[in-house]
Amino acid sequence: MAERLGFTKFPNDLIERLVKSRLSSLELRLALYLWRTTEGYEFKGVRQTERVIGLTEWSKSTNSKKPHVSTALKGLAARRVIRRQYLGAGKGYSYSLNMPEEWLAVTK
């Protein structure tokens, strides 16, 4: 087996909720990417809880078209899977992943 270069800490309850979720494939990929680039990434001993991510980055990271990504992000925010905060004209949005107990109607 090839040596792994790193790992991401991921809470068990979040994994279990994502596995049981009714998220689309794209929504799941977006949620996983958001976790990986915020809570799952440590820089100089500090983990981010939110970050600004542009539509181009979302699109490239999930290999998806921008209109599909935009629709999926709006859906995730509406169901409170993610928090999406508008920062103003030309500044985009800040994103964070909510904990499962905050989600609305995502699992059976």
C-alpha positions as CSV (number, residue, x, y, z in Angstrom):
1,M,0.0,0.0,0.0
2,A,1.3,3.5,-0.9
3,E,2.3,5.7,2.0
4,R,-0.3,8.4,2.7
5,L,1.0,12.0,3.0
6,G,-1.5,13.3,5.4
7,F,-5.0,12.9,6.9
8,T,-8.0,14.9,7.8
9,K,-9.7,14.7,11.2
10,F,-13.4,14.1,10.7
11,P,-16.0,13.7,13.5
12,N,-17.8,10.3,13.5
13,D,-21.2,11.9,13.9
14,L,-20.6,14.0,10.8
15,I,-19.5,11.0,8.7
16,E,-22.5,9.0,9.8
17,R,-24.9,11.9,9.0
18,L,-23.4,12.5,5.6
19,V,-23.6,8.8,4.8
20,K,-27.3,8.7,5.6
21,S,-28.0,12.0,4.0
22,R,-30.2,12.6,1.0
23,L,-27.7,15.0,-0.5
24,S,-27.0,14.8,-4.2
25,S,-23.6,13.7,-5.3
26,L,-22.5,17.3,-6.0
27,E,-23.9,18.5,-2.6
28,L,-21.9,15.8,-0.8
29,R,-18.7,16.7,-2.7
30,L,-19.2,20.4,-1.8
31,A,-19.8,19.6,1.9
32,L,-16.7,17.3,1.9
33,Y,-14.6,20.0,0.2
34,L,-15.7,22.6,2.6
35,W,-14.8,20.5,5.6
36,R,-11.4,19.6,4.1
37,T,-10.5,23.3,3.4
38,T,-11.8,24.6,6.8
39,E,-11.9,22.3,9.8
40,G,-9.9,19.7,8.1
41,Y,-7.0,21.9,7.3
42,E,-4.5,23.2,9.9
43,F,-2.2,26.1,9.2
44,K,0.4,26.9,11.8
45,G,-1.6,25.1,14.4
46,V,-4.8,26.9,13.7
47,R,-7.9,25.4,12.1
48,Q,-10.3,27.6,10.1
49,T,-14.0,27.4,10.8
50,E,-15.0,29.3,7.7
51,R,-13.4,30.7,4.6
52,V,-14.2,32.7,1.4
53,I,-14.5,30.4,-1.6
54,G,-15.2,31.7,-5.1
55,L,-17.4,29.9,-7.5
56,T,-14.4,29.1,-9.8
57,E,-12.7,27.3,-6.9
58,W,-15.8,25.3,-6.0
59,S,-16.3,24.4,-9.7
60,K,-12.7,23.2,-10.2
61,S,-12.5,21.4,-6.9
62,T,-15.7,19.3,-7.6
63,N,-15.2,19.1,-11.4
64,S,-18.7,20.6,-11.9
65,K,-20.2,23.5,-13.8
66,K,-20.6,26.8,-12.1
67,P,-24.5,27.0,-12.5
68,H,-24.8,23.5,-10.9
69,V,-22.5,24.5,-8.1
70,S,-24.4,27.7,-7.4
71,T,-27.7,25.8,-7.3
72,A,-26.3,23.1,-5.0
73,L,-24.7,25.7,-2.6
74,K,-28.0,27.5,-2.3
75,G,-29.8,24.2,-1.5
76,L,-27.2,23.3,1.1
77,A,-27.6,26.7,2.7
78,A,-31.4,26.5,2.6
79,R,-31.3,23.2,4.5
80,R,-28.7,24.6,6.9
81,V,-26.0,22.0,6.0
82,I,-23.7,25.0,5.3
83,R,-23.7,28.6,6.4
84,R,-23.3,31.0,3.5
85,Q,-22.7,34.7,4.4
86,Y,-22.7,37.4,1.8
87,L,-19.7,39.7,2.3
88,G,-20.7,42.5,-0.1
89,A,-20.4,43.5,-3.7
90,G,-17.2,42.0,-5.2
91,K,-16.3,40.2,-2.0
92,G,-18.3,37.0,-2.5
93,Y,-19.4,34.6,0.2
94,S,-17.9,33.1,3.3
95,Y,-18.8,29.5,4.0
96,S,-18.8,27.1,7.0
97,L,-20.2,23.6,7.6
98,N,-22.9,23.4,10.3
99,M,-23.0,20.5,12.7
100,P,-25.6,17.8,11.9
101,E,-28.0,18.8,14.6
102,E,-28.5,22.1,12.8
103,W,-29.5,20.5,9.5
104,L,-33.0,20.5,8.2
105,A,-34.7,17.5,6.5
106,V,-31.5,16.0,5.1
107,T,-31.8,12.4,6.4
108,K,-34.6,9.9,6.8
